[in-house]
Amino acid sequence: MRSLRHTSIRVFACGLVFAGCAGERPPRAASKSNAEAAAREPSSNLAASAASARGVTPGDAEAIAAPRSSERENTVPSADGMDSPPPSATEASVTDEPIYFPGARARPKGSAVEASLDDEIVARWNRGGLSAEPTNGAKGKPAHAAPRVKVDVTDVRGDASEADMQRAARLKSYWPFRICYEQGLRRTQKLHGTIKLRLTIGANGRPSGVQQLTAELSDPAVVSCVVKSAMGLGLPAPSRGAPQITLDISLWPGDEPVSVKSALHGKNGAPSEGKAMSEQLGTRLSEVRKCYAAGLGRHEGLWGRLALALRVTAGVVDEVSEVESHFPDAEVTECARRAFLHAAVPSTDREITIVYPLRLGRAPDGRDARH
């Protein structure tokens, strides 16, 4: 809206003086020119320390599995209220994560919930986006990386409030049921369906019995896991009697597949030379910032994770390709790939392939939302 308002003022001024406005460039074109010019500047090698990722906690919905360093914001409001040009190559935010062998990315040591939340953050970053607005997924709706779990209380018998039971059932059952479902998704990525259960509520609010009514899901292990998990739910204690409630549980995949390979817990699976490799590869980040700055000239809200598989032979990177991620600007991906090709790293006694993940920019609103 600000750009439109300023453009309208300039057009009105042109009408008054009848001259001087025809050759003026719109602000967006000028921003792109500035970013492309910055991308052509010579870069300097930047030595960087090895990264360390921190885990997430279940209650912290805005936490992020932190990359190794922080950078300045990509845009800064100017004095006249208009957006400033895209960042130069030295200002574009590019951070790295610890390297690891393919399929051996570390997950938080804590519960399955913490690990699943971390996977969800990485999946969202792997998708990335071209603007500062949330990326749309299937059918134009906001992208939802994680598996979907919906729990409805459809029937209540006895002395119990349907609204209270509904609220508690959704709050208490989401993660236990999702963990069960993710196990099935690792076997069948398109697994989906519904399960209907009848719970008898004991005096303390814990189910004293769970009856499976129907299961339209092709994975019996998931159904069994859900039934078992339902026995541990803490629901409102009834004032009298033993009321019964019926749960309809709907399960369907998210926009990103659940990782089939089992990542390590707590520590990345990486070569013993991993720290030295990370420091050496970090000297190429200045080149990647140039690549990213040029991408911001094309899409000023561009962001995402770029996971690069590097094949190392005799201390030289002789092959680079993107894995895990789907960075939304192919030119940035190719430019970054070339930046690491033929890079020298500490030599190993064998040919190896490592994953070197980068995070370019920041997620919309600076958050790693979990739905």
C-alpha positions as YAML, in Angstrom:
chain: A
units: angstrom
residues:
- id: 1
  name: MET
  ca: [0.00, 0.00, 0.00]
- id: 2
  name: ARG
  ca: [2.86, 2.36, 0.74]
- id: 3
  name: SER
  ca: [4.31, 1.92, -2.74]
- id: 4
  name: LEU
  ca: [0.90, 2.60, -4.32]
- id: 5
  name: ARG
  ca: [0.41, 5.70, -2.19]
- id: 6
  name: HIS
  ca: [3.77, 7.18, -3.16]
- id: 7
  name: THR
  ca: [3.21, 6.34, -6.81]
- id: 8
  name: SER
  ca: [-0.16, 8.16, -6.71]
- id: 9
  name: ILE
  ca: [1.51, 11.25, -5.22]
- id: 10
  name: ARG
  ca: [4.12, 11.29, -7.97]
- id: 11
  name: VAL
  ca: [1.47, 10.98, -10.69]
- id: 12
  name: PHE
  ca: [-0.50, 13.86, -9.16]
- id: 13
  name: ALA
  ca: [2.65, 15.99, -9.03]
- id: 14
  name: CYS
  ca: [3.27, 15.28, -12.70]
- id: 15
  name: GLY
  ca: [-0.19, 16.54, -13.53]
- id: 16
  name: LEU
  ca: [0.54, 19.86, -11.82]
- id: 17
  name: VAL
  ca: [3.89, 20.66, -13.39]
- id: 18
  name: PHE
  ca: [3.46, 18.76, -16.73]
- id: 19
  name: ALA
  ca: [7.14, 17.74, -16.71]
- id: 20
  name: GLY
  ca: [9.94, 15.91, -14.91]
- id: 21
  name: CYS
  ca: [8.16, 12.62, -14.07]
- id: 22
  name: ALA
  ca: [8.22, 10.65, -17.29]
- id: 23
  name: GLY
  ca: [11.70, 9.23, -16.76]
- id: 24
  name: GLU
  ca: [11.27, 8.30, -13.08]
- id: 25
  name: ARG
  ca: [11.65, 4.59, -12.31]
- id: 26
  name: PRO
  ca: [9.27, 2.84, -9.94]
- id: 27
  name: PRO
  ca: [10.85, 1.98, -6.57]
- id: 28
  name: ARG
  ca: [10.72, -1.84, -7.14]
- id: 29
  name: ALA
  ca: [12.75, -1.63, -10.36]
- id: 30
  name: ALA
  ca: [15.37, 0.47, -8.58]
- id: 31
  name: SER
  ca: [15.53, -2.08, -5.75]
- id: 32
  name: LYS
  ca: [16.15, -4.91, -8.19]
- id: 33
  name: SER
  ca: [18.90, -2.95, -9.90]
- id: 34
  name: ASN
  ca: [20.60, -2.26, -6.59]
- id: 35
  name: ALA
  ca: [20.44, -5.92, -5.55]
- id: 36
  name: GLU
  ca: [21.86, -7.12, -8.87]
- id: 37
  name: ALA
  ca: [24.65, -4.59, -8.67]
- id: 38
  name: ALA
  ca: [25.47, -5.81, -5.16]
- id: 39
  name: ALA
  ca: [25.53, -9.39, -6.42]
- id: 40
  name: ARG
  ca: [28.32, -8.45, -8.87]
- id: 41
  name: GLU
  ca: [30.59, -6.97, -6.20]
- id: 42
  name: PRO
  ca: [33.73, -8.95, -5.36]
- id: 43
  name: SER
  ca: [33.34, -10.99, -2.21]
- id: 44
  name: SER
  ca: [35.69, -11.59, 0.65]
- id: 45
  name: ASN
  ca: [36.27, -14.89, 2.37]
- id: 46
  name: LEU
  ca: [34.54, -15.08, 5.74]
- id: 47
  name: ALA
  ca: [35.89, -17.53, 8.30]
- id: 48
  name: ALA
  ca: [33.02, -18.96, 10.34]
- id: 49
  name: SER
  ca: [32.86, -21.15, 13.40]
- id: 50
  name: ALA
  ca: [31.12, -24.53, 13.39]
- id: 51
  name: ALA
  ca: [27.38, -24.45, 13.97]
- id: 52
  name: SER
  ca: [25.42, -26.06, 16.75]
- id: 53
  name: ALA
  ca: [21.68, -26.69, 16.60]
- id: 54
  name: ARG
  ca: [19.51, -26.38, 19.66]
- id: 55
  name: GLY
  ca: [16.38, -28.44, 20.23]
- id: 56
  name: VAL
  ca: [12.82, -27.25, 20.70]
- id: 57
  name: THR
  ca: [10.45, -27.71, 23.58]
- id: 58
  name: PRO
  ca: [6.79, -28.70, 23.27]
- id: 59
  name: GLY
  ca: [5.51, -25.45, 24.81]
- id: 60
  name: ASP
  ca: [7.59, -23.08, 22.72]
- id: 61
  name: ALA
  ca: [5.58, -22.66, 19.53]
- id: 62
  name: GLU
  ca: [7.93, -20.00, 18.19]
- id: 63
  name: ALA
  ca: [11.32, -21.68, 18.88]
- id: 64
  name: ILE
  ca: [13.56, -22.62, 15.98]
- id: 65
  name: ALA
  ca: [16.26, -25.20, 15.60]
- id: 66
  name: ALA
  ca: [18.92, -22.55, 15.51]
- id: 67
  name: PRO
  ca: [21.51, -22.30, 12.75]
- id: 68
  name: ARG
  ca: [25.02, -21.19, 13.60]
- id: 69
  name: SER
  ca: [24.82, -17.41, 13.46]
- id: 70
  name: SER
  ca: [22.42, -14.50, 13.23]
- id: 71
  name: GLU
  ca: [22.36, -11.85, 10.55]
- id: 72
  name: ARG
  ca: [20.72, -8.47, 10.08]
- id: 73
  name: GLU
  ca: [17.16, -8.26, 8.79]
- id: 74
  name: ASN
  ca: [16.77, -8.28, 5.02]
- id: 75
  name: THR
  ca: [14.87, -5.00, 4.77]
- id: 76
  name: VAL
  ca: [14.91, -1.80, 6.83]
- id: 77
  name: PRO
  ca: [12.21, 0.92, 6.60]
- id: 78
  name: SER
  ca: [13.62, 4.13, 5.20]
- id: 79
  name: ALA
  ca: [13.03, 7.60, 6.61]
- id: 80
  name: ASP
  ca: [10.27, 8.42, 4.11]
- id: 81
  name: GLY
  ca: [8.30, 5.30, 5.01]
- id: 82
  name: MET
  ca: [9.15, 3.31, 1.89]
- id: 83
  name: ASP
  ca: [10.98, -0.01, 1.94]
- id: 84
  name: SER
  ca: [14.71, 0.25, 1.44]
- id: 85
  name: PRO
  ca: [16.43, -1.65, -1.41]
- id: 86
  name: PRO
  ca: [17.07, -5.39, -0.97]
- id: 87
  name: PRO
  ca: [20.19, -6.21, 1.06]
- id: 88
  name: SER
  ca: [23.66, -6.24, -0.40]
- id: 89
  name: ALA
  ca: [25.65, -9.46, -0.60]
- id: 90
  name: THR
  ca: [27.12, -8.82, 2.85]
- id: 91
  name: GLU
  ca: [23.70, -8.13, 4.43]
- id: 92
  name: ALA
  ca: [21.75, -11.07, 2.99]
- id: 93
  name: SER
  ca: [21.06, -13.50, 5.84]
- id: 94
  name: VAL
  ca: [22.73, -16.87, 5.21]
- id: 95
  name: THR
  ca: [23.43, -19.24, 8.09]
- id: 96
  name: ASP
  ca: [24.50, -22.85, 8.19]
- id: 97
  name: GLU
  ca: [23.68, -25.93, 10.24]
- id: 98
  name: PRO
  ca: [26.10, -28.64, 11.35]
- id: 99
  name: ILE
  ca: [27.00, -31.08, 8.59]
- id: 100
  name: TYR
  ca: [25.92, -34.71, 8.77]
- id: 101
  name: PHE
  ca: [25.88, -37.90, 6.75]
- id: 102
  name: PRO
  ca: [22.71, -38.38, 4.61]
- id: 103
  name: GLY
  ca: [19.84, -39.47, 6.86]
- id: 104
  name: ALA
  ca: [21.77, -38.73, 10.06]
- id: 105
  name: ARG
  ca: [20.55, -35.25, 11.01]
- id: 106
  name: ALA
  ca: [20.34, -34.86, 14.76]
- id: 107
  name: ARG
  ca: [16.94, -34.59, 16.42]
- id: 108
  name: PRO
  ca: [16.33, -33.33, 19.97]
- id: 109
  name: LYS
  ca: [17.15, -35.85, 22.67]
- id: 110
  name: GLY
  ca: [13.85, -35.39, 24.49]
- id: 111
  name: SER
  ca: [10.48, -36.92, 23.77]
- id: 112
  name: ALA
  ca: [9.03, -38.08, 20.47]
- id: 113
  name: VAL
  ca: [7.00, -34.85, 20.50]
- id: 114
  name: GLU
  ca: [10.14, -32.69, 20.57]
- id: 115
  name: ALA
  ca: [11.66, -34.68, 17.73]
- id: 116
  name: SER
  ca: [8.47, -34.43, 15.69]
- id: 117
  name: LEU
  ca: [8.29, -30.66, 16.23]
- id: 118
  name: ASP
  ca: [11.88, -30.33, 15.05]
- id: 119
  name: ASP
  ca: [11.05, -32.36, 11.93]
- id: 120
  name: GLU
  ca: [8.12, -30.04, 11.28]
- id: 121
  name: ILE
  ca: [10.30, -26.94, 11.48]
- id: 122
  name: VAL
  ca: [12.83, -28.41, 9.06]
- id: 123
  name: ALA
  ca: [10.05, -29.52, 6.69]
- id: 124
  name: ARG
  ca: [8.67, -25.98, 6.61]
- id: 125
  name: TRP
  ca: [12.12, -24.54, 5.92]
- id: 126
  name: ASN
  ca: [12.72, -27.16, 3.23]
- id: 127
  name: ARG
  ca: [9.69, -25.80, 1.36]
- id: 128
  name: GLY
  ca: [10.59, -22.11, 1.80]
- id: 129
  name: GLY
  ca: [8.77, -19.34, -0.05]
- id: 130
  name: LEU
  ca: [9.02, -16.44, -2.48]
- id: 131
  name: SER
  ca: [7.38, -13.78, -0.32]
- id: 132
  name: ALA
  ca: [7.01, -12.60, 3.25]
- id: 133
  name: GLU
  ca: [3.53, -14.11, 3.30]
- id: 134
  name: PRO
  ca: [2.92, -17.73, 4.38]
- id: 135
  name: THR
  ca: [3.32, -20.16, 1.50]
- id: 136
  name: ASN
  ca: [0.15, -21.77, 0.18]
- id: 137
  name: GLY
  ca: [-0.13, -25.52, -0.03]
- id: 138
  name: ALA
  ca: [-2.63, -27.73, -1.80]
- id: 139
  name: LYS
  ca: [-5.82, -26.12, -3.10]
- id: 140
  name: GLY
  ca: [-4.56, -22.62, -2.32]
- id: 141
  name: LYS
  ca: [-4.77, -23.06, 1.45]
- id: 142
  name: PRO
  ca: [-1.87, -22.10, 3.75]
- id: 143
  name: ALA
  ca: [0.84, -24.76, 3.69]
- id: 144
  name: HIS
  ca: [0.67, -27.28, 6.53]
- id: 145
  name: ALA
  ca: [3.87, -29.32, 6.67]
- id: 146
  name: ALA
  ca: [2.86, -31.61, 9.52]
- id: 147
  name: PRO
  ca: [0.46, -34.57, 9.44]
- id: 148
  name: ARG
  ca: [-3.11, -33.56, 10.23]
- id: 149
  name: VAL
  ca: [-5.02, -34.98, 13.19]
- id: 150
  name: LYS
  ca: [-8.60, -33.97, 13.92]
- id: 151
  name: VAL
  ca: [-10.49, -35.25, 16.95]
- id: 152
  name: ASP
  ca: [-14.26, -34.75, 17.33]
- id: 153
  name: VAL
  ca: [-16.52, -35.77, 20.21]
- id: 154
  name: THR
  ca: [-19.66, -36.88, 18.38]
- id: 155
  name: ASP
  ca: [-21.68, -38.44, 21.18]
- id: 156
  name: VAL
  ca: [-21.87, -38.09, 24.98]
- id: 157
  name: ARG
  ca: [-23.81, -40.44, 27.22]
- id: 158
  name: GLY
  ca: [-24.16, -39.71, 30.93]
- id: 159
  name: ASP
  ca: [-23.21, -36.82, 33.16]
- id: 160
  name: ALA
  ca: [-20.59, -34.99, 31.06]
- id: 161
  name: SER
  ca: [-20.37, -31.72, 29.13]
- id: 162
  name: GLU
  ca: [-19.85, -32.26, 25.42]
- id: 163
  name: ALA
  ca: [-18.05, -28.90, 25.09]
- id: 164
  name: ASP
  ca: [-15.67, -29.69, 27.96]
- id: 165
  name: MET
  ca: [-14.99, -33.17, 26.62]
- id: 166
  name: GLN
  ca: [-14.39, -31.82, 23.11]
- id: 167
  name: ARG
  ca: [-11.93, -29.21, 24.33]
- id: 168
  name: ALA
  ca: [-10.01, -31.65, 26.54]
- id: 169
  name: ALA
  ca: [-9.99, -34.45, 23.95]
- id: 170
  name: ARG
  ca: [-8.42, -32.24, 21.29]
- id: 171
  name: LEU
  ca: [-5.87, -30.82, 23.72]
- id: 172
  name: LYS
  ca: [-4.80, -34.13, 25.25]
- id: 173
  name: SER
  ca: [-5.01, -36.50, 22.29]
- id: 174
  name: TYR
  ca: [-3.39, -34.59, 19.42]
- id: 175
  name: TRP
  ca: [0.24, -35.52, 20.09]
- id: 176
  name: PRO
  ca: [-0.30, -39.14, 21.22]
- id: 177
  name: PHE
  ca: [-2.40, -39.81, 18.12]
- id: 178
  name: ARG
  ca: [-0.03, -37.92, 15.81]
- id: 179
  name: ILE
  ca: [2.99, -39.92, 16.98]
- id: 180
  name: CYS
  ca: [1.07, -43.14, 16.24]
- id: 181
  name: TYR
  ca: [0.09, -41.82, 12.81]
- id: 182
  name: GLU
  ca: [3.62, -40.74, 11.88]
- id: 183
  name: GLN
  ca: [4.83, -44.28, 12.45]
- id: 184
  name: GLY
  ca: [2.37, -45.43, 9.79]
- id: 185
  name: LEU
  ca: [3.30, -42.61, 7.41]
- id: 186
  name: ARG
  ca: [6.91, -43.80, 7.46]
- id: 187
  name: ARG
  ca: [5.62, -47.08, 6.03]
- id: 188
  name: THR
  ca: [3.00, -45.60, 3.67]
- id: 189
  name: GLN
  ca: [3.30, -41.89, 2.85]
- id: 190
  name: LYS
  ca: [-0.30, -41.60, 1.62]
- id: 191
  name: LEU
  ca: [-1.87, -43.37, 4.60]
- id: 192
  name: HIS
  ca: [-5.11, -41.69, 5.70]
- id: 193
  name: GLY
  ca: [-8.46, -42.57, 7.17]
- id: 194
  name: THR
  ca: [-10.65, -42.42, 10.28]
- id: 195
  name: ILE
  ca: [-10.95, -44.29, 13.56]
- id: 196
  name: LYS
  ca: [-14.00, -44.23, 15.83]
- id: 197
  name: LEU
  ca: [-13.63, -45.06, 19.55]
- id: 198
  name: ARG
  ca: [-15.99, -45.17, 22.52]
- id: 199
  name: LEU
  ca: [-14.41, -44.21, 25.83]
- id: 200
  name: THR
  ca: [-15.84, -44.90, 29.27]
- id: 201
  name: ILE
  ca: [-14.66, -42.17, 31.65]
- id: 202
  name: GLY
  ca: [-13.59, -43.19, 35.15]
- id: 203
  name: ALA
  ca: [-13.99, -41.19, 38.35]
- id: 204
  name: ASN
  ca: [-10.54, -39.56, 37.93]
- id: 205
  name: GLY
  ca: [-11.12, -38.58, 34.30]
- id: 206
  name: ARG
  ca: [-9.00, -41.41, 32.89]
- id: 207
  name: PRO
  ca: [-10.74, -43.84, 30.53]
- id: 208
  name: SER
  ca: [-11.61, -47.07, 32.32]
- id: 209
  name: GLY
  ca: [-12.29, -48.70, 28.96]
- id: 210
  name: VAL
  ca: [-11.83, -48.05, 25.25]
- id: 211
  name: GLN
  ca: [-13.89, -49.77, 22.56]
- id: 212
  name: GLN
  ca: [-12.93, -49.64, 18.88]
- id: 213
  name: LEU
  ca: [-16.14, -49.05, 16.91]
- id: 214
  name: THR
  ca: [-14.79, -48.64, 13.36]
- id: 215
  name: ALA
  ca: [-11.41, -48.20, 11.69]
- id: 216
  name: GLU
  ca: [-11.17, -47.07, 8.08]
- id: 217
  name: LEU
  ca: [-7.39, -47.08, 8.06]
- id: 218
  name: SER
  ca: [-5.24, -49.67, 6.30]
- id: 219
  name: ASP
  ca: [-2.52, -49.89, 8.96]
- id: 220
  name: PRO
  ca: [-3.58, -52.07, 11.95]
- id: 221
  name: ALA
  ca: [-0.47, -51.05, 13.92]
- id: 222
  name: VAL
  ca: [-1.54, -47.40, 13.83]
- id: 223
  name: VAL
  ca: [-5.08, -48.32, 14.92]
- id: 224
  name: SER
  ca: [-3.72, -50.39, 17.81]
- id: 225
  name: CYS
  ca: [-1.39, -47.55, 18.84]
- id: 226
  name: VAL
  ca: [-4.27, -45.03, 18.81]
- id: 227
  name: VAL
  ca: [-6.48, -47.30, 20.94]
- id: 228
  name: LYS
  ca: [-3.66, -47.79, 23.44]
- id: 229
  name: SER
  ca: [-2.92, -44.05, 23.54]
- id: 230
  name: ALA
  ca: [-6.59, -43.26, 24.18]
- id: 231
  name: MET
  ca: [-6.38, -45.22, 27.44]
- id: 232
  name: GLY
  ca: [-3.90, -42.64, 28.77]
- id: 233
  name: LEU
  ca: [-5.93, -39.51, 28.03]
- id: 234
  name: GLY
  ca: [-6.75, -37.20, 30.94]
- id: 235
  name: LEU
  ca: [-10.32, -35.91, 30.49]
- id: 236
  name: PRO
  ca: [-12.63, -33.93, 32.81]
- id: 237
  name: ALA
  ca: [-13.62, -36.05, 35.82]
- id: 238
  name: PRO
  ca: [-17.38, -36.65, 35.95]
- id: 239
  name: SER
  ca: [-19.35, -35.44, 38.96]
- id: 240
  name: ARG
  ca: [-21.06, -38.81, 39.11]
- id: 241
  name: GLY
  ca: [-21.36, -42.03, 37.20]
- id: 242
  name: ALA
  ca: [-19.22, -43.27, 34.34]
- id: 243
  name: PRO
  ca: [-20.17, -41.32, 31.20]
- id: 244
  name: GLN
  ca: [-19.24, -42.53, 27.75]
- id: 245
  name: ILE
  ca: [-18.02, -40.41, 24.84]
- id: 246
  name: THR
  ca: [-17.48, -41.26, 21.17]
- id: 247
  name: LEU
  ca: [-14.36, -39.94, 19.42]
- id: 248
  name: ASP
  ca: [-14.10, -39.58, 15.64]
- id: 249
  name: ILE
  ca: [-10.39, -39.37, 14.77]
- id: 250
  name: SER
  ca: [-9.48, -38.20, 11.25]
- id: 251
  name: LEU
  ca: [-5.91, -38.66, 10.03]
- id: 252
  name: TRP
  ca: [-4.43, -37.39, 6.76]
- id: 253
  name: PRO
  ca: [-0.96, -36.39, 5.52]
- id: 254
  name: GLY
  ca: [0.53, -32.92, 5.62]
- id: 255
  name: ASP
  ca: [2.01, -31.05, 2.67]
- id: 256
  name: GLU
  ca: [5.49, -32.47, 3.32]
- id: 257
  name: PRO
  ca: [6.29, -36.20, 3.60]
- id: 258
  name: VAL
  ca: [7.33, -37.62, 6.95]
- id: 259
  name: SER
  ca: [11.01, -38.54, 6.92]
- id: 260
  name: VAL
  ca: [11.45, -42.26, 6.32]
- id: 261
  name: LYS
  ca: [15.08, -42.36, 7.41]
- id: 262
  name: SER
  ca: [15.52, -42.36, 11.16]
- id: 263
  name: ALA
  ca: [17.60, -39.36, 12.18]
- id: 264
  name: LEU
  ca: [19.99, -39.58, 15.11]
- id: 265
  name: HIS
  ca: [19.08, -38.27, 18.54]
- id: 266
  name: GLY
  ca: [21.17, -35.58, 20.17]
- id: 267
  name: LYS
  ca: [24.27, -35.62, 17.97]
- id: 268
  name: ASN
  ca: [24.76, -35.40, 14.23]
- id: 269
  name: GLY
  ca: [26.20, -38.44, 12.49]
- id: 270
  name: ALA
  ca: [29.17, -36.79, 10.81]
- id: 271
  name: PRO
  ca: [32.79, -37.64, 9.96]
- id: 272
  name: SER
  ca: [35.42, -37.02, 12.60]
- id: 273
  name: GLU
  ca: [36.67, -34.15, 10.42]
- id: 274
  name: GLY
  ca: [33.19, -32.61, 10.49]
- id: 275
  name: LYS
  ca: [34.06, -29.51, 12.51]
- id: 276
  name: ALA
  ca: [37.09, -28.69, 10.37]
- id: 277
  name: MET
  ca: [35.01, -29.29, 7.22]
- id: 278
  name: SER
  ca: [32.31, -26.93, 8.46]
- id: 279
  name: GLU
  ca: [34.85, -24.19, 9.13]
- id: 280
  name: GLN
  ca: [36.42, -24.60, 5.69]
- id: 281
  name: LEU
  ca: [33.08, -24.67, 3.89]
- id: 282
  name: GLY
  ca: [32.04, -21.58, 5.86]
- id: 283
  name: THR
  ca: [34.62, -19.56, 3.94]
- id: 284
  name: ARG
  ca: [32.38, -20.00, 0.86]
- id: 285
  name: LEU
  ca: [29.32, -18.43, 2.51]
- id: 286
  name: SER
  ca: [30.23, -14.99, 1.15]
- id: 287
  name: GLU
  ca: [29.69, -16.42, -2.35]
- id: 288
  name: VAL
  ca: [26.32, -17.85, -1.31]
- id: 289
  name: ARG
  ca: [25.31, -14.45, 0.07]
- id: 290
  name: LYS
  ca: [25.93, -13.00, -3.38]
- id: 291
  name: CYS
  ca: [23.71, -15.71, -4.87]
- id: 292
  name: TYR
  ca: [20.98, -15.01, -2.34]
- id: 293
  name: ALA
  ca: [21.19, -11.22, -2.77]
- id: 294
  name: ALA
  ca: [20.55, -11.68, -6.50]
- id: 295
  name: GLY
  ca: [17.57, -13.90, -5.64]
- id: 296
  name: LEU
  ca: [16.16, -11.21, -3.36]
- id: 297
  name: GLY
  ca: [16.32, -8.84, -6.31]
- id: 298
  name: ARG
  ca: [13.92, -11.19, -8.11]
- id: 299
  name: HIS
  ca: [11.76, -12.07, -5.09]
- id: 300
  name: GLU
  ca: [12.18, -9.67, -2.19]
- id: 301
  name: GLY
  ca: [10.61, -12.09, 0.31]
- id: 302
  name: LEU
  ca: [12.64, -15.15, -0.76]
- id: 303
  name: TRP
  ca: [13.55, -17.56, 2.05]
- id: 304
  name: GLY
  ca: [14.13, -21.24, 2.68]
- id: 305
  name: ARG
  ca: [16.49, -24.07, 3.52]
- id: 306
  name: LEU
  ca: [19.04, -25.28, 0.99]
- id: 307
  name: ALA
  ca: [20.46, -28.68, 1.91]
- id: 308
  name: LEU
  ca: [23.43, -29.56, -0.28]
- id: 309
  name: ALA
  ca: [24.89, -33.04, -0.63]
- id: 310
  name: LEU
  ca: [28.64, -32.71, -1.13]
- id: 311
  name: ARG
  ca: [30.69, -35.65, -2.38]
- id: 312
  name: VAL
  ca: [34.24, -35.37, -1.08]
- id: 313
  name: THR
  ca: [37.12, -37.23, -2.75]
- id: 314
  name: ALA
  ca: [40.72, -36.77, -1.61]
- id: 315
  name: GLY
  ca: [39.94, -33.51, 0.16]
- id: 316
  name: VAL
  ca: [38.04, -31.89, -2.74]
- id: 317
  name: VAL
  ca: [34.28, -31.45, -3.26]
- id: 318
  name: ASP
  ca: [33.78, -32.99, -6.69]
- id: 319
  name: GLU
  ca: [29.97, -33.18, -6.79]
- id: 320
  name: VAL
  ca: [27.21, -30.99, -5.32]
- id: 321
  name: SER
  ca: [23.45, -31.53, -5.48]
- id: 322
  name: GLU
  ca: [20.37, -30.46, -3.53]
- id: 323
  name: VAL
  ca: [18.81, -33.03, -1.19]
- id: 324
  name: GLU
  ca: [15.91, -32.92, 1.29]
- id: 325
  name: SER
  ca: [14.98, -29.32, 0.47]
- id: 326
  name: HIS
  ca: [13.16, -27.65, -2.45]
- id: 327
  name: PHE
  ca: [14.55, -24.13, -2.43]
- id: 328
  name: PRO
  ca: [12.07, -21.99, -4.40]
- id: 329
  name: ASP
  ca: [14.59, -20.15, -6.61]
- id: 330
  name: ALA
  ca: [16.48, -22.51, -8.94]
- id: 331
  name: GLU
  ca: [19.01, -19.83, -9.91]
- id: 332
  name: VAL
  ca: [20.06, -19.38, -6.28]
- id: 333
  name: THR
  ca: [20.34, -23.15, -5.91]
- id: 334
  name: GLU
  ca: [22.58, -23.48, -8.96]
- id: 335
  name: CYS
  ca: [24.68, -20.49, -7.94]
- id: 336
  name: ALA
  ca: [25.22, -21.95, -4.45]
- id: 337
  name: ARG
  ca: [26.02, -25.35, -5.94]
- id: 338
  name: ARG
  ca: [28.81, -23.80, -8.01]
- id: 339
  name: ALA
  ca: [30.11, -21.92, -4.95]
- id: 340
  name: PHE
  ca: [30.98, -25.21, -3.22]
- id: 341
  name: LEU
  ca: [32.06, -27.23, -6.25]
- id: 342
  name: HIS
  ca: [35.84, -27.90, -6.14]
- id: 343
  name: ALA
  ca: [36.10, -26.51, -2.60]
- id: 344
  name: ALA
  ca: [39.03, -27.87, -0.61]
- id: 345
  name: VAL
  ca: [38.19, -29.52, 2.71]
- id: 346
  name: PRO
  ca: [40.12, -31.68, 5.17]
- id: 347
  name: SER
  ca: [40.98, -34.95, 3.48]
- id: 348
  name: THR
  ca: [39.39, -38.22, 4.53]
- id: 349
  name: ASP
  ca: [40.71, -41.74, 4.01]
- id: 350
  name: ARG
  ca: [37.76, -42.59, 1.76]
- id: 351
  name: GLU
  ca: [35.22, -41.01, -0.57]
- id: 352
  name: ILE
  ca: [32.28, -39.71, 1.48]
- id: 353
  name: THR
  ca: [29.07, -37.73, 0.98]
- id: 354
  name: ILE
  ca: [27.97, -35.20, 3.56]
- id: 355
  name: VAL
  ca: [24.95, -32.90, 3.84]
- id: 356
  name: TYR
  ca: [25.71, -29.22, 4.39]
- id: 357
  name: PRO
  ca: [22.42, -27.36, 5.11]
- id: 358
  name: LEU
  ca: [22.00, -23.59, 4.76]
- id: 359
  name: ARG
  ca: [19.14, -21.33, 5.80]
- id: 360
  name: LEU
  ca: [18.61, -18.31, 3.60]
- id: 361
  name: GLY
  ca: [16.57, -15.46, 4.99]
- id: 362
  name: ARG
  ca: [13.91, -15.90, 7.65]
- id: 363
  name: ALA
  ca: [10.51, -17.52, 7.76]
- id: 364
  name: PRO
  ca: [7.50, -15.15, 7.43]
- id: 365
  name: ASP
  ca: [7.11, -12.96, 10.52]
- id: 366
  name: GLY
  ca: [10.40, -14.36, 11.82]
- id: 367
  name: ARG
  ca: [8.59, -17.44, 13.10]
- id: 368
  name: ASP
  ca: [8.79, -21.18, 12.61]
- id: 369
  name: ALA
  ca: [5.08, -21.79, 13.00]
- id: 370
  name: ARG
  ca: [3.81, -25.18, 14.08]
- id: 371
  name: HIS
  ca: [0.23, -25.94, 13.21]
...
